């Protein structure tokens, strides 16, 4: 008797689920409807818009004007406006000044570094810069390294505000002078021949001491394993790290990037390490300053182009890059400083010029890392269509991940034919999963926007549903 009731009960559950979703029309694709039922995602929690670029009506439209959290789809708006306002060849400067007299290769005073918001300043850049200073004759700095990051007037001060873990690189706050995203890369290795976990870090800064007490255990390598916590404290320019937790032998190797040092100490220790490698020395430590007129410019470094920056930003969904872009868009008329509020104002002006209502797009910090960012499926579609028709469309489109090939969409496996190319931006937060971009099918190009706000949708269900949407859209002609 019990077994005979199961099919009936299952049917009732499905009917209730579908009824709760109130399908808008009989033309709703059966594949999408079945995918929603299979993944137990209610229609009311989904926005879908699929539209050909040469057509005025959408092929698929579900809750297109409902405001939802789009997560990192917000980066589409940031990069589009940046390309329009700044141009793809835009570059950021980082300047090096002498605060004192240079005589016989010795700077009798401080070296001042002024940042203007380069989102991708790395040790490789610093190696090149310091090499040029060394080859130009500078061999010793008797004073300190003084950093000026005042170009950004930041109003975001707590990296722990979003989810309570400010050491994660995705929580990095924007800053006008940041090196390597202020990241320490830690690698933990487990081998059968060892009874302990070995740990290493990069960059190999000499003033870091790592105390590794991670325990080697048996068991599977899962989403929650390894479970490693890293504590840090800096005293007199010496950073003490303590790694604790557990790591199964089956995990073999585990790598994390964390923000564990102040920007000043991180920059200084990398500077000193590279400066010494060039056979030069600095006698003092690190501090902060504001550039003065009497300081003498020694070298001005140009960043990578904006086109290259947004490619790294969009393909790998780099939050700090996007948050820095907002400030760069918000440079004051006199060029003296930049603010987030002014950057958001510039974005809203651009949206207005395309008749995209501000009520349909709420930008908080440019990255999408916020519980308050909002967008509709139609507004994202409008941005994609506007970007496609812009003179900088090639740079914008090429900045997106190619599905199954690179970036955050590299591991997506779809059933589309080899003639179909999909370039997308993905987004994910707790209870949020989203994807948007372009599908090239023969001579036809479609924009696709899928935003799901639903419990635990970010734990894999959302990606599976999005993949089914992409598969369906790839068959359109």
GIMOWO-V831144 format. One record per residue. N is the residue number from 1. RES is the residue in one small letter. PHI is phi in whole degrees, -180 to 180 (NA if undefined). PSI is psi in whole degrees, 0 to 359 (NA if undefined). D_CENTER is the distance of its C-alpha to the mean C-alpha in Angstrom with 1 decimal. Layout:
n=N res=RES phi=PHI psi=PSI d_center=D_CENTER
n=N res=RES phi=PHI psi=PSI d_center=D_CENTER
//
This chain:
n=1 res=x phi=NA psi=314 d_center=55.2
n=2 res=x phi=-61 psi=315 d_center=51.8
n=3 res=x phi=-64 psi=324 d_center=50.5
n=4 res=x phi=-69 psi=338 d_center=51.9
n=5 res=x phi=-81 psi=338 d_center=49.9
n=6 res=x phi=-59 psi=311 d_center=46.5
n=7 res=x phi=-59 psi=321 d_center=46.1
n=8 res=x phi=-66 psi=317 d_center=47.3
n=9 res=x phi=-64 psi=319 d_center=44.9
n=10 res=x phi=-62 psi=319 d_center=41.9
n=11 res=x phi=-64 psi=320 d_center=43.0
n=12 res=x phi=-63 psi=318 d_center=43.2
n=13 res=x phi=-60 psi=314 d_center=39.7
n=14 res=x phi=-64 psi=318 d_center=38.3
n=15 res=x phi=-62 psi=318 d_center=40.5
n=16 res=x phi=-63 psi=320 d_center=39.3
n=17 res=x phi=-64 psi=312 d_center=35.7
n=18 res=x phi=-65 psi=317 d_center=36.3
n=19 res=x phi=-61 psi=322 d_center=38.4
n=20 res=x phi=-65 psi=338 d_center=35.8
n=21 res=x phi=-89 psi=342 d_center=33.4
n=22 res=x phi=44 psi=71 d_center=36.0
n=23 res=x phi=-53 psi=133 d_center=35.2
n=24 res=x phi=-72 psi=325 d_center=35.5
n=25 res=x phi=-154 psi=164 d_center=37.7
n=26 res=x phi=-70 psi=344 d_center=39.6
n=27 res=x phi=-87 psi=1 d_center=37.5
n=28 res=x phi=-62 psi=129 d_center=34.4
n=29 res=x phi=-58 psi=130 d_center=33.4
n=30 res=x phi=-63 psi=327 d_center=34.9
n=31 res=x phi=-63 psi=319 d_center=32.1
n=32 res=x phi=-70 psi=320 d_center=29.5
n=33 res=x phi=-62 psi=316 d_center=32.0
n=34 res=x phi=-66 psi=324 d_center=32.7
n=35 res=x phi=-65 psi=319 d_center=29.0
n=36 res=x phi=-61 psi=316 d_center=28.6
n=37 res=x phi=-66 psi=315 d_center=31.8
n=38 res=x phi=-61 psi=319 d_center=30.9
n=39 res=x phi=-93 psi=4 d_center=27.5
n=40 res=x phi=55 psi=49 d_center=29.1
n=41 res=x phi=-111 psi=123 d_center=26.8
n=42 res=x phi=-75 psi=142 d_center=28.7
n=43 res=x phi=-55 psi=321 d_center=28.8
n=44 res=x phi=-63 psi=343 d_center=28.3
n=45 res=x phi=-97 psi=7 d_center=24.8
n=46 res=x phi=-125 psi=138 d_center=23.6
n=47 res=x phi=-119 psi=128 d_center=23.0
n=48 res=x phi=-133 psi=132 d_center=23.6
n=49 res=x phi=-141 psi=121 d_center=24.3
n=50 res=x phi=-125 psi=123 d_center=25.3
n=51 res=x phi=-146 psi=137 d_center=27.0
n=52 res=x phi=-75 psi=144 d_center=28.3
n=53 res=x phi=-65 psi=333 d_center=27.6
n=54 res=x phi=-98 psi=16 d_center=31.3
n=55 res=x phi=-125 psi=148 d_center=32.3
n=56 res=x phi=-90 psi=343 d_center=32.5
n=57 res=x phi=-112 psi=145 d_center=32.4
n=58 res=x phi=-74 psi=143 d_center=29.8
n=59 res=x phi=-76 psi=330 d_center=30.9
n=60 res=x phi=-142 psi=128 d_center=29.2
n=61 res=x phi=-144 psi=117 d_center=28.5
n=62 res=x phi=-135 psi=117 d_center=28.0
n=63 res=x phi=48 psi=51 d_center=27.3
n=64 res=x phi=-69 psi=338 d_center=25.7
n=65 res=x phi=-106 psi=4 d_center=26.0
n=66 res=x phi=-73 psi=130 d_center=25.0
n=67 res=x phi=-78 psi=129 d_center=22.2
n=68 res=x phi=-138 psi=167 d_center=19.5
n=69 res=x phi=-78 psi=118 d_center=16.1
n=70 res=x phi=-92 psi=0 d_center=13.8
n=71 res=x phi=53 psi=227 d_center=10.6
n=72 res=x phi=-74 psi=0 d_center=7.7
n=73 res=x phi=-62 psi=341 d_center=10.6
n=74 res=x phi=-59 psi=332 d_center=10.6
n=75 res=x phi=-64 psi=336 d_center=8.3
n=76 res=x phi=-61 psi=317 d_center=11.5
n=77 res=x phi=-68 psi=315 d_center=13.6
n=78 res=x phi=-60 psi=313 d_center=11.8
n=79 res=x phi=-71 psi=323 d_center=11.9
n=80 res=x phi=-62 psi=311 d_center=15.3
n=81 res=x phi=-67 psi=322 d_center=16.8
n=82 res=x phi=-61 psi=317 d_center=15.5
n=83 res=x phi=-63 psi=320 d_center=17.3
n=84 res=x phi=-69 psi=316 d_center=20.3
n=85 res=x phi=-84 psi=325 d_center=20.7
n=86 res=x phi=-103 psi=329 d_center=19.8
n=87 res=x phi=90 psi=149 d_center=20.5
n=88 res=x phi=-66 psi=339 d_center=18.9
n=89 res=x phi=-92 psi=3 d_center=20.8
n=90 res=x phi=-58 psi=140 d_center=19.6
n=91 res=x phi=-134 psi=150 d_center=19.1
n=92 res=x phi=-95 psi=151 d_center=18.5
n=93 res=x phi=-106 psi=148 d_center=21.3
n=94 res=x phi=-130 psi=123 d_center=21.7
n=95 res=x phi=-114 psi=145 d_center=25.4
n=96 res=x phi=-119 psi=126 d_center=27.8
n=97 res=x phi=-125 psi=151 d_center=31.1
n=98 res=x phi=-97 psi=127 d_center=34.3
n=99 res=x phi=-108 psi=70 d_center=35.7
n=100 res=x phi=154 psi=178 d_center=39.1
n=101 res=x phi=-90 psi=140 d_center=41.5
n=102 res=x phi=-105 psi=124 d_center=40.9
n=103 res=x phi=-143 psi=127 d_center=44.1
n=104 res=x phi=55 psi=41 d_center=44.8
n=105 res=x phi=79 psi=6 d_center=41.1
n=106 res=x phi=-115 psi=125 d_center=40.7
n=107 res=x phi=-88 psi=111 d_center=38.6
n=108 res=x phi=-87 psi=79 d_center=40.7
n=109 res=x phi=155 psi=205 d_center=38.0
n=110 res=x phi=-102 psi=156 d_center=34.3
n=111 res=x phi=-103 psi=125 d_center=31.4
n=112 res=x phi=-106 psi=132 d_center=29.0
n=113 res=x phi=-115 psi=122 d_center=25.4
n=114 res=x phi=-108 psi=121 d_center=24.1
n=115 res=x phi=-101 psi=145 d_center=20.4
n=116 res=x phi=-123 psi=22 d_center=19.4
n=117 res=x phi=97 psi=19 d_center=15.6
n=118 res=x phi=-53 psi=117 d_center=14.7
n=119 res=x phi=-77 psi=352 d_center=10.9
n=120 res=x phi=-141 psi=46 d_center=11.8
n=121 res=x phi=-80 psi=126 d_center=15.1
n=122 res=x phi=-126 psi=172 d_center=16.1
n=123 res=x phi=-61 psi=329 d_center=19.4
n=124 res=x phi=-62 psi=318 d_center=20.4
n=125 res=x phi=-64 psi=315 d_center=20.5
n=126 res=x phi=-63 psi=322 d_center=22.3
n=127 res=x phi=-59 psi=314 d_center=24.7
n=128 res=x phi=-66 psi=317 d_center=25.6
n=129 res=x phi=-63 psi=310 d_center=26.0
n=130 res=x phi=-69 psi=330 d_center=28.2
n=131 res=x phi=-63 psi=320 d_center=30.1
n=132 res=x phi=-69 psi=320 d_center=31.1
n=133 res=x phi=-62 psi=319 d_center=32.2
n=134 res=x phi=-66 psi=315 d_center=34.2
n=135 res=x phi=-67 psi=336 d_center=35.8
n=136 res=x phi=-82 psi=2 d_center=36.7
n=137 res=x phi=112 psi=351 d_center=38.8
n=138 res=x phi=-79 psi=124 d_center=36.9
n=139 res=x phi=-124 psi=341 d_center=37.5
n=140 res=x phi=-149 psi=141 d_center=37.6
n=141 res=x phi=-120 psi=116 d_center=36.1
n=142 res=x phi=-79 psi=339 d_center=38.5
n=143 res=x phi=-99 psi=218 d_center=36.3
n=144 res=x phi=-109 psi=169 d_center=32.8
n=145 res=x phi=-96 psi=117 d_center=29.3
n=146 res=x phi=-112 psi=128 d_center=28.4
n=147 res=x phi=-108 psi=135 d_center=24.9
n=148 res=x phi=-119 psi=106 d_center=24.4
n=149 res=x phi=-114 psi=25 d_center=21.1
n=150 res=x phi=-80 psi=358 d_center=22.9
n=151 res=x phi=-63 psi=323 d_center=21.7
n=152 res=x phi=-90 psi=122 d_center=19.0
n=153 res=x phi=-92 psi=93 d_center=21.0
n=154 res=x phi=-86 psi=140 d_center=18.5
n=155 res=x phi=-114 psi=10 d_center=19.4
n=156 res=x phi=-110 psi=113 d_center=16.7
n=157 res=x phi=-121 psi=352 d_center=18.3
n=158 res=x phi=-121 psi=103 d_center=17.7
n=159 res=x phi=-69 psi=348 d_center=14.6
n=160 res=x phi=-91 psi=357 d_center=16.6
n=161 res=x phi=-65 psi=326 d_center=17.0
n=162 res=x phi=-73 psi=306 d_center=14.5
n=163 res=x phi=-139 psi=12 d_center=15.7
n=164 res=x phi=87 psi=359 d_center=17.9
n=165 res=x phi=-126 psi=86 d_center=16.1
n=166 res=x phi=-74 psi=355 d_center=14.8
n=167 res=x phi=-82 psi=343 d_center=14.8
n=168 res=x phi=-68 psi=137 d_center=11.7
n=169 res=x phi=-62 psi=329 d_center=8.9
n=170 res=x phi=-66 psi=344 d_center=6.5
n=171 res=x phi=-94 psi=4 d_center=9.4
n=172 res=x phi=-55 psi=136 d_center=9.7
n=173 res=x phi=-87 psi=153 d_center=11.5
n=174 res=x phi=-66 psi=145 d_center=11.8
n=175 res=x phi=-154 psi=145 d_center=14.7
n=176 res=x phi=-75 psi=347 d_center=16.7
n=177 res=x phi=-143 psi=92 d_center=17.4
n=178 res=x phi=-129 psi=136 d_center=14.9
n=179 res=x phi=-111 psi=130 d_center=15.6
n=180 res=x phi=54 psi=29 d_center=13.5
n=181 res=x phi=59 psi=19 d_center=10.9
n=182 res=x phi=58 psi=30 d_center=14.1
n=183 res=x phi=-97 psi=138 d_center=13.6
n=184 res=x phi=-107 psi=125 d_center=16.7
n=185 res=x phi=-95 psi=118 d_center=16.6
n=186 res=x phi=-111 psi=134 d_center=19.4
n=187 res=x phi=-122 psi=127 d_center=21.3
n=188 res=x phi=-113 psi=130 d_center=24.0
n=189 res=x phi=-122 psi=137 d_center=26.7
n=190 res=x phi=-121 psi=126 d_center=29.5
n=191 res=x phi=-130 psi=148 d_center=32.6
n=192 res=x phi=-62 psi=330 d_center=35.9
n=193 res=x phi=-75 psi=346 d_center=37.8
n=194 res=x phi=-109 psi=150 d_center=36.2
n=195 res=x phi=-97 psi=356 d_center=36.8
n=196 res=x phi=-127 psi=162 d_center=33.8
n=197 res=x phi=-84 psi=132 d_center=30.0
n=198 res=x phi=-94 psi=146 d_center=29.2
n=199 res=x phi=-134 psi=138 d_center=26.2
n=200 res=x phi=-136 psi=161 d_center=24.7
n=201 res=x phi=-140 psi=156 d_center=22.0
n=202 res=x phi=-139 psi=140 d_center=20.4
n=203 res=x phi=-69 psi=154 d_center=20.9
n=204 res=x phi=-79 psi=65 d_center=24.6
n=205 res=x phi=-73 psi=133 d_center=25.2
n=206 res=x phi=-73 psi=337 d_center=28.9
n=207 res=x phi=-90 psi=24 d_center=28.6
n=208 res=x phi=-114 psi=131 d_center=26.7
n=209 res=x phi=-117 psi=124 d_center=28.8
n=210 res=x phi=-107 psi=118 d_center=27.5
n=211 res=x phi=-100 psi=108 d_center=29.7
n=212 res=x phi=-102 psi=113 d_center=29.0
n=213 res=x phi=-122 psi=25 d_center=30.8
n=214 res=x phi=-68 psi=131 d_center=28.8
n=215 res=x phi=-92 psi=138 d_center=31.5
n=216 res=x phi=-86 psi=126 d_center=32.0
n=217 res=x phi=-131 psi=166 d_center=33.0
n=218 res=x phi=-91 psi=156 d_center=34.1
n=219 res=x phi=135 psi=173 d_center=32.3
n=220 res=x phi=-78 psi=156 d_center=29.7
n=221 res=x phi=-90 psi=111 d_center=26.0
n=222 res=x phi=-124 psi=184 d_center=24.3
n=223 res=x phi=-62 psi=330 d_center=21.1
n=224 res=x phi=-100 psi=2 d_center=22.5
n=225 res=x phi=-133 psi=134 d_center=23.8
n=226 res=x phi=-67 psi=156 d_center=23.5
n=227 res=x phi=-117 psi=93 d_center=23.4
n=228 res=x phi=-123 psi=131 d_center=22.7
n=229 res=x phi=-114 psi=144 d_center=22.2
n=230 res=x phi=-127 psi=121 d_center=21.9
n=231 res=x phi=-104 psi=151 d_center=23.6
n=232 res=x phi=-144 psi=150 d_center=23.8
n=233 res=x phi=-149 psi=137 d_center=26.2
n=234 res=x phi=-113 psi=125 d_center=26.8
n=235 res=x phi=-128 psi=118 d_center=30.5
n=236 res=x phi=51 psi=52 d_center=31.8
n=237 res=x phi=67 psi=12 d_center=28.9
n=238 res=x phi=-114 psi=123 d_center=29.2
n=239 res=x phi=-102 psi=126 d_center=26.4
n=240 res=x phi=-107 psi=119 d_center=27.6
n=241 res=x phi=-107 psi=141 d_center=25.4
n=242 res=x phi=-128 psi=118 d_center=26.8
n=243 res=x phi=-101 psi=129 d_center=25.4
n=244 res=x phi=-139 psi=160 d_center=27.1
n=245 res=x phi=130 psi=205 d_center=27.2
n=246 res=x phi=-135 psi=147 d_center=28.1
n=247 res=x phi=-142 psi=121 d_center=27.2
n=248 res=x phi=-68 psi=146 d_center=29.2
n=249 res=x phi=-58 psi=328 d_center=30.8
n=250 res=x phi=-67 psi=343 d_center=29.6
n=251 res=x phi=-76 psi=337 d_center=26.0
n=252 res=x phi=62 psi=297 d_center=27.1
n=253 res=x phi=-143 psi=141 d_center=23.9
n=254 res=x phi=-140 psi=127 d_center=20.8
n=255 res=x phi=-123 psi=140 d_center=17.9
n=256 res=x phi=-138 psi=153 d_center=15.4
n=257 res=x phi=-115 psi=131 d_center=13.4
n=258 res=x phi=-138 psi=151 d_center=14.2
n=259 res=x phi=-96 psi=102 d_center=14.6
n=260 res=x phi=-123 psi=1 d_center=18.3
n=261 res=x phi=-132 psi=156 d_center=19.9
n=262 res=x phi=-65 psi=153 d_center=20.3
n=263 res=x phi=-60 psi=321 d_center=18.8
n=264 res=x phi=-63 psi=311 d_center=22.4
n=265 res=x phi=-71 psi=325 d_center=23.5
n=266 res=x phi=-64 psi=312 d_center=20.6
n=267 res=x phi=-63 psi=315 d_center=21.0
n=268 res=x phi=-64 psi=315 d_center=24.8
n=269 res=x phi=-66 psi=324 d_center=25.1
n=270 res=x phi=-70 psi=319 d_center=23.1
n=271 res=x phi=-58 psi=310 d_center=25.1
n=272 res=x phi=-63 psi=319 d_center=28.4
n=273 res=x phi=-60 psi=312 d_center=27.7
n=274 res=x phi=-73 psi=321 d_center=27.1
n=275 res=x phi=-60 psi=318 d_center=29.9
n=276 res=x phi=-65 psi=325 d_center=32.3
n=277 res=x phi=-64 psi=334 d_center=31.5
n=278 res=x phi=-86 psi=8 d_center=32.8
n=279 res=x phi=77 psi=20 d_center=36.0
n=280 res=x phi=-115 psi=171 d_center=35.3
n=281 res=x phi=-143 psi=158 d_center=35.2
n=282 res=x phi=-130 psi=133 d_center=34.2
n=283 res=x phi=-87 psi=327 d_center=36.6
n=284 res=x phi=-93 psi=188 d_center=34.7
n=285 res=x phi=-107 psi=217 d_center=31.6
n=286 res=x phi=-121 psi=152 d_center=28.7
n=287 res=x phi=-158 psi=183 d_center=28.6
n=288 res=x phi=-119 psi=153 d_center=27.3
n=289 res=x phi=-156 psi=178 d_center=29.0
n=290 res=x phi=-121 psi=128 d_center=29.1
n=291 res=x phi=-54 psi=135 d_center=30.0
n=292 res=x phi=-113 psi=158 d_center=33.7
n=293 res=x phi=-62 psi=330 d_center=35.8
n=294 res=x phi=-78 psi=351 d_center=37.9
n=295 res=x phi=-72 psi=142 d_center=35.1
n=296 res=x phi=-103 psi=125 d_center=35.4
n=297 res=x phi=-69 psi=126 d_center=32.6
n=298 res=x phi=-102 psi=322 d_center=32.5
n=299 res=x phi=-161 psi=142 d_center=29.5
n=300 res=x phi=-122 psi=122 d_center=26.7
n=301 res=x phi=-100 psi=135 d_center=23.6
n=302 res=x phi=-98 psi=137 d_center=21.7
n=303 res=x phi=-76 psi=180 d_center=18.0
n=304 res=x phi=-64 psi=162 d_center=16.9
n=305 res=x phi=-70 psi=159 d_center=17.3
n=306 res=x phi=-58 psi=322 d_center=15.0
n=307 res=x phi=-59 psi=318 d_center=15.4
n=308 res=x phi=-70 psi=322 d_center=14.1
n=309 res=x phi=-64 psi=313 d_center=11.1
n=310 res=x phi=-71 psi=336 d_center=10.0
n=311 res=x phi=-65 psi=312 d_center=10.9
n=312 res=x phi=-64 psi=320 d_center=8.6
n=313 res=x phi=-65 psi=313 d_center=5.6
n=314 res=x phi=-78 psi=319 d_center=7.1
n=315 res=x phi=-64 psi=323 d_center=8.6
n=316 res=x phi=-112 psi=7 d_center=6.1
n=317 res=x phi=54 psi=55 d_center=3.3
n=318 res=x phi=-84 psi=114 d_center=1.6
n=319 res=x phi=-69 psi=317 d_center=3.1
n=320 res=x phi=-64 psi=322 d_center=6.0
n=321 res=x phi=-60 psi=313 d_center=6.5
n=322 res=x phi=-65 psi=319 d_center=6.7
n=323 res=x phi=-68 psi=327 d_center=8.8
n=324 res=x phi=-69 psi=323 d_center=10.7
n=325 res=x phi=-61 psi=322 d_center=11.5
n=326 res=x phi=-58 psi=316 d_center=13.1
n=327 res=x phi=-67 psi=319 d_center=15.4
n=328 res=x phi=-62 psi=323 d_center=16.2
n=329 res=x phi=-66 psi=337 d_center=17.4
n=330 res=x phi=-99 psi=34 d_center=19.3
n=331 res=x phi=-70 psi=138 d_center=21.6
n=332 res=x phi=-67 psi=159 d_center=25.1
n=333 res=x phi=-56 psi=328 d_center=28.0
n=334 res=x phi=-86 psi=359 d_center=29.4
n=335 res=x phi=73 psi=13 d_center=26.2
n=336 res=x phi=-84 psi=331 d_center=26.6
n=337 res=x phi=-158 psi=174 d_center=23.5
n=338 res=x phi=-139 psi=145 d_center=20.4
n=339 res=x phi=-132 psi=156 d_center=19.6
n=340 res=x phi=-67 psi=318 d_center=17.1
n=341 res=x phi=-60 psi=318 d_center=20.1
n=342 res=x phi=-67 psi=323 d_center=21.2
n=343 res=x phi=-64 psi=318 d_center=17.8
n=344 res=x phi=-65 psi=323 d_center=17.9
n=345 res=x phi=-61 psi=318 d_center=21.6
n=346 res=x phi=-62 psi=317 d_center=20.8
n=347 res=x phi=-62 psi=316 d_center=18.6
n=348 res=x phi=-65 psi=325 d_center=21.4
n=349 res=x phi=-63 psi=319 d_center=23.9
n=350 res=x phi=-68 psi=319 d_center=22.3
n=351 res=x phi=-62 psi=318 d_center=22.2
n=352 res=x phi=-60 psi=321 d_center=25.9
n=353 res=x phi=-66 psi=342 d_center=26.9
n=354 res=x phi=-107 psi=15 d_center=26.0
n=355 res=x phi=58 psi=33 d_center=27.7
n=356 res=x phi=-96 psi=110 d_center=24.6
n=357 res=x phi=-64 psi=141 d_center=25.6
n=358 res=x phi=-62 psi=334 d_center=23.5
n=359 res=x phi=-69 psi=343 d_center=24.5
n=360 res=x phi=-95 psi=354 d_center=22.6
n=361 res=x phi=-147 psi=116 d_center=19.2
n=362 res=x phi=-115 psi=110 d_center=18.2
n=363 res=x phi=-97 psi=129 d_center=15.2
n=364 res=x phi=-103 psi=307 d_center=14.5
n=365 res=x phi=-139 psi=5 d_center=11.7
n=366 res=x phi=90 psi=344 d_center=10.0
n=367 res=x phi=-102 psi=335 d_center=6.7
n=368 res=x phi=92 psi=358 d_center=8.9
n=369 res=x phi=-83 psi=78 d_center=8.8
n=370 res=x phi=-164 psi=149 d_center=12.6
n=371 res=x phi=-83 psi=349 d_center=15.8
n=372 res=x phi=-106 psi=353 d_center=17.3
n=373 res=x phi=-67 psi=142 d_center=15.2
n=374 res=x phi=-141 psi=147 d_center=17.5
n=375 res=x phi=-157 psi=156 d_center=18.1
n=376 res=x phi=-107 psi=162 d_center=20.9
n=377 res=x phi=-62 psi=321 d_center=21.2
n=378 res=x phi=-66 psi=320 d_center=23.4
n=379 res=x phi=-66 psi=319 d_center=21.2
n=380 res=x phi=-65 psi=321 d_center=18.3
n=381 res=x phi=-61 psi=317 d_center=21.1
n=382 res=x phi=-61 psi=320 d_center=22.5
n=383 res=x phi=-64 psi=315 d_center=19.3
n=384 res=x phi=-62 psi=320 d_center=19.2
n=385 res=x phi=-69 psi=319 d_center=22.9
n=386 res=x phi=-65 psi=318 d_center=22.7
n=387 res=x phi=-65 psi=322 d_center=20.1
n=388 res=x phi=-63 psi=325 d_center=22.2
n=389 res=x phi=-92 psi=3 d_center=25.2
n=390 res=x phi=-82 psi=157 d_center=23.8
n=391 res=x phi=-65 psi=340 d_center=24.9
n=392 res=x phi=-101 psi=24 d_center=21.4
n=393 res=x phi=-62 psi=324 d_center=20.9
n=394 res=x phi=-64 psi=320 d_center=20.8
n=395 res=x phi=-69 psi=321 d_center=17.8
n=396 res=x phi=-66 psi=309 d_center=15.9
n=397 res=x phi=-64 psi=319 d_center=17.1
n=398 res=x phi=-71 psi=347 d_center=16.6
n=399 res=x phi=-78 psi=347 d_center=12.8
n=400 res=x phi=-86 psi=155 d_center=12.5
n=401 res=x phi=-68 psi=140 d_center=12.9
n=402 res=x phi=-89 psi=121 d_center=16.6
n=403 res=x phi=-59 psi=128 d_center=17.7
n=404 res=x phi=82 psi=6 d_center=19.3
n=405 res=x phi=-130 psi=310 d_center=18.3
n=406 res=x phi=-148 psi=172 d_center=14.8
n=407 res=x phi=63 psi=206 d_center=11.1
n=408 res=x phi=-72 psi=350 d_center=10.3
n=409 res=x phi=-105 psi=11 d_center=13.8
n=410 res=x phi=-62 psi=324 d_center=15.7
n=411 res=x phi=-93 psi=8 d_center=17.7
n=412 res=x phi=-78 psi=124 d_center=18.7
n=413 res=x phi=-108 psi=115 d_center=22.5
n=414 res=x phi=-117 psi=165 d_center=24.2
n=415 res=x phi=-97 psi=8 d_center=27.9
n=416 res=x phi=-65 psi=155 d_center=27.5
n=417 res=x phi=-71 psi=164 d_center=29.8
n=418 res=x phi=-66 psi=343 d_center=28.9
n=419 res=x phi=-82 psi=353 d_center=29.5
n=420 res=x phi=-97 psi=125 d_center=26.5
n=421 res=x phi=-113 psi=130 d_center=23.2
n=422 res=x phi=-120 psi=125 d_center=20.1
n=423 res=x phi=-117 psi=123 d_center=16.9
n=424 res=x phi=-140 psi=161 d_center=14.4
n=425 res=x phi=-116 psi=130 d_center=11.0
n=426 res=x phi=-103 psi=162 d_center=10.6
n=427 res=x phi=-149 psi=142 d_center=9.8
n=428 res=x phi=-155 psi=131 d_center=11.0
n=429 res=x phi=-140 psi=175 d_center=12.2
n=430 res=x phi=-56 psi=124 d_center=15.7
n=431 res=x phi=68 psi=18 d_center=18.2
n=432 res=x phi=-135 psi=133 d_center=15.8
n=433 res=x phi=-142 psi=134 d_center=15.1
n=434 res=x phi=-151 psi=155 d_center=14.6
n=435 res=x phi=-153 psi=144 d_center=14.6
n=436 res=x phi=-156 psi=148 d_center=15.7
n=437 res=x phi=165 psi=211 d_center=16.8
n=438 res=x phi=-124 psi=142 d_center=20.0
n=439 res=x phi=-118 psi=119 d_center=22.8
n=440 res=x phi=-96 psi=115 d_center=25.2
n=441 res=x phi=-128 psi=98 d_center=28.6
n=442 res=x phi=63 psi=235 d_center=31.4
n=443 res=x phi=-91 psi=7 d_center=32.1
n=444 res=x phi=-111 psi=140 d_center=30.1
n=445 res=x phi=-127 psi=130 d_center=26.5
n=446 res=x phi=-115 psi=143 d_center=25.2
n=447 res=x phi=-93 psi=141 d_center=22.2
n=448 res=x phi=-130 psi=129 d_center=21.0
n=449 res=x phi=-132 psi=127 d_center=19.3
n=450 res=x phi=-137 psi=117 d_center=19.3
n=451 res=x phi=-126 psi=123 d_center=18.1
n=452 res=x phi=-121 psi=123 d_center=19.6
n=453 res=x phi=-116 psi=102 d_center=19.9
n=454 res=x phi=-158 psi=149 d_center=22.2
n=455 res=x phi=-54 psi=135 d_center=22.8
n=456 res=x phi=54 psi=17 d_center=21.1
n=457 res=x phi=-66 psi=339 d_center=19.9
n=458 res=x phi=-78 psi=355 d_center=16.5
n=459 res=x phi=-94 psi=24 d_center=18.7
n=460 res=x phi=121 psi=328 d_center=19.4
n=461 res=x phi=-62 psi=317 d_center=21.7
n=462 res=x phi=-61 psi=315 d_center=19.2
n=463 res=x phi=-61 psi=318 d_center=18.2
n=464 res=x phi=-63 psi=318 d_center=21.9
n=465 res=x phi=-66 psi=316 d_center=22.8
n=466 res=x phi=-59 psi=320 d_center=20.2
n=467 res=x phi=-61 psi=323 d_center=21.6
n=468 res=x phi=-69 psi=326 d_center=25.1
n=469 res=x phi=-65 psi=315 d_center=24.2
n=470 res=x phi=-63 psi=318 d_center=22.9
n=471 res=x phi=-61 psi=316 d_center=26.1
n=472 res=x phi=-63 psi=314 d_center=28.2
n=473 res=x phi=-65 psi=329 d_center=26.7
n=474 res=x phi=-68 psi=345 d_center=27.1
n=475 res=x phi=-93 psi=358 d_center=30.9
n=476 res=x phi=-72 psi=150 d_center=31.4
n=477 res=x phi=-132 psi=NA d_center=33.6
//
